[in-house]
Amino acid sequence: MPMGAAHDQWRDISYLKCGNDRQRAAFRTLQQLEIIEVLRPYGVILAGTIPLEIDIPGSDLDLLCQPDDMDMFAELVRCRYGDHSAFRSKQQLWDTIPTVVAGFETETFPIEIFAQTLPIIEQRAYRHMIVEARLLEIGGPAARQAIRQLKLDGRKTEPAFAAYFRIPGDPYEQLFQLYDWDDRRLREAVDSRIWIIESV
């Protein structure tokens, strides 16, 4: 990770069926909503904490998409899911990129849909998840447990990673910059706790 075929592992949610209780529940919820099939034309990928097994009670299912026509996409989401509890949807510019953010509640999970004209593998939420997955692989079970506890204590995901791995600066920007680091460089920084991240 993150290059090449490694992206494909996140496109098929069947891995959730063999996961922990929350992951299996997430799979059932997504299947019941038929939301993966509905959003498949937009390259949908489940991102966030549940794929990484660092979710806490209340964590949502984050679905990333890439539509060409934002108005049509927003209307599709509204038509299919607008009758669900606490439905909301808005279009805006996010870092100058046309974006649709929509969401609603189910009995098991909140659902968050984040769509940009930017390819999903270039979107910040996706790149954050890839970097976090790589850091968890290096840090092992202790890192996963500690980060989950930091989240239970009230920290958001990216600040929790930055705190545990002692990554300085803005955690959202720094994790984004780490996406292009190779495995050796990332592991050396984790082991030494010395992070030299160039700003762009």
N, C-alpha and C positions, 0 to 999 in steps of 0.2 A: 504494500500500500504506500502511497495512494494512487499510483499510476496504473494504466492498462486495465487488465481484466478484473482487478480488485474492485473496480466500481460496480461490477455486475452482482456481487454478493449482496448488495443492498436493494437491488431491484426486485427480487423475488422474496416475498414475505414469508414463504414456507418455512424459513429457518425459525420463525417464531413458534411453530408447532412443537419444536423439540426443545424449547427454552424453559425458563422458569414459569411460575404460576402467572405472573403479570404478563409475560410475553404471550403465553397461550391465550390468556383472556383478551389481549390486544388483537391477536389473530382472529378470534371469534367475533369480536366487535367489528373489525374491518370487513370480515366476510358477510356479516349480517347487514351492514350498510351498503355492501357492494361498491364501496367507494374506490377501491383499487381498480376495478373494471371501469368504473365511470371516468376516472381520471387517467387511465392508462394512455390515452392518446397524447397526454401532456407529460409523459415520461415520469410519472409519479414515483417518488422515493420516500419511504418512511425514515425520518431522521429523529434527532433528539435523544433523550435519555433512555427510553425503553429499549431500543436496539442495543444499547451499550450496557444494559443492566445496572444503571445507576439512578433509576427513577425512584421517586418517593411518592407517598400518597398524594394524589392530586395532580401528578404529572400528566401531561396531555400527549396525544398522538399527533406528532408534527408531520404533515404531508407537504412535500416540496414539489412544485410543478413548473413547467415552462410552456405557457400558451403564447401563440402569436397574436391572437385577438383577445385583449383583456376584457372588453365589454362582453363578448360572447362567453368567455370563461366565467365571468362573474354571474352572468345570467344562468348558465348551466348549473353552477353551484347553488344558486338561489332556488331554481326550479326543483332540484333534486333534494335539497336538504334545508330549505327555508322554513319548513314546518317543524323542525326540531327545536328543542328547548334552547333558549338564549342565543338563537341564531343572530349573527351579525356579519356584515361584509362591508369593506370599504376599498376604494381604489386611491392610490397615492403614489408619489414619487419617493423612492427609497434609495438614497445615494444617487439620485437623478435617474433611477431605473423605474419604469412603469411597474407597479406592483399591485396585486390583489391580496388582501388579508381577510380571511373569512374563518368563522368558527361556530361551533355549537356544542351542546352538551348531550351526552348519552348517559345511560344508567351506570356505565362502567368507566368511561373515560371522557374527558373533554377532547374535542377534535379541533385542531388548528390547521388551516390550509394557507400556505404561503406560496404565491405564484409570482414569478418574474419573467420578463422576456429574456433574461440572461439564462444561458444553459445551466442546468441544475448543478453540474460539477464545478461551476464557477461561482455559485451562490455561497454567501458567507455561512449560512447555517449548515450546508453540506460540508464545506471545508473544515469548519469547526469540528463536526462530528468525526471526520476522518482523522484529524490530528488527535482528537481525544481518544479514539480507538487505538491509535498507535501508542499514545502515552500510557494507556491502560495495559496494553500488551507488555510494555517495558516495566511498568510499575507493579504489575501482578495483582493478586487478590487484596493485598494491603492497601494499594492505591484505590481500588474500587470501593473498598469498605470506608476508607477515610473520606473520599469525595462524597459518597452518599451521606455520611454523617455531617459533613460541612453543609450539604444541601438541607438536611433536616434542621440544622441550626440556623437556616435562613439565607444562605448564600445562593446566588444563581449559579448555573453550571460553569460558565467560563471563569468567573472569579474563584470558584471552588478549585478548579484545575490549577489556576495560577497560584493560589495559596498553597496547595499541596506540593506542587513541583517548584515553587519559589520562582515563578516567572515574573519578572518586573514589568512595570508599565501597564498600559491599558490592556486588560486580558482579552477583550474581544479583538482588538487589532493585532496583538501579539500572537494569539493562536492562529489567526488568519495567515500571518506571515510564516508561521512554522510549516504550513502545508507543503511548501517546496523543499523542505529539508529532507535529505536522505536519511535512511535508518541509522547509519553510523553516527552522523552528526547529532541526530536527536538523542540517541542513547548516551553519547558522550556528555551532552548538556545535562541530561537527567542525572547521570552519575556524579558529575562534578558540581552541579547546581550553578554553573556559569553559563549565562545566556547572553549571547551577543547577537541581537536581532536588529537588522538594519531597517530603518524607517523608510517608507516609500511615499 
